[in-house]
Amino acid sequence: MQPRDTSCLFCAIAAGHVPCHAVYEDEHLLAFLDHRPLNPGHVLVVPKRHEPDFHRLASALYGALMQLAHRLGKCLAHLYQPPKVGLFVIGFHVPHVHVHVVPLYAMADMTAEAFERAQRTSPGVAVLVDSAAQIRHALAVMEDDDTPASGWHA
């Protein structure tokens, strides 16, 4: 069992004690939809082990975390067709390393005001369930080298 902080929301999610809309999981990482997204498809990538600071991660875990964020970025770019996909590593709301992977349509999508607005709204559960299913399916049909399979249509 990975070390966990019993007061940490993301540790509780990784342990399965708090539900989430997971899009990817392996032995060390979990990716799930943000329940207060900046835009549809906003995913959080977290290590399952409690790690408060990204700059203290072991190199291998940091690499795996960023490789998954990169893969998810390609997936979100395909599914949502945004002009950009952004990555954020902040960690103020939950002191557990988490990378935000977000489809972006304008610079205003990544401002403090956008984060505050997102905290006041939430998509319906059905929207999150559908989005998670689409992302999981798209990830499943991506080839191992992270490029879309020929004829990739999620």
Secondary structure, DSSP 8 states (H G I E B T S, - for coil): -----TT-HHHHHHTTSS---EEEE-SSEEEEE-SS-SSTT-EEEEESS--S-GGGS-HHHHHHHHHHHHHHHHHHHHHH--SEEEEEE--SSSSS--EEEEEESSGGGGSHHHHHHHHT----HHHHHHHHHHHHHHHHHB-TTSSB-TT---
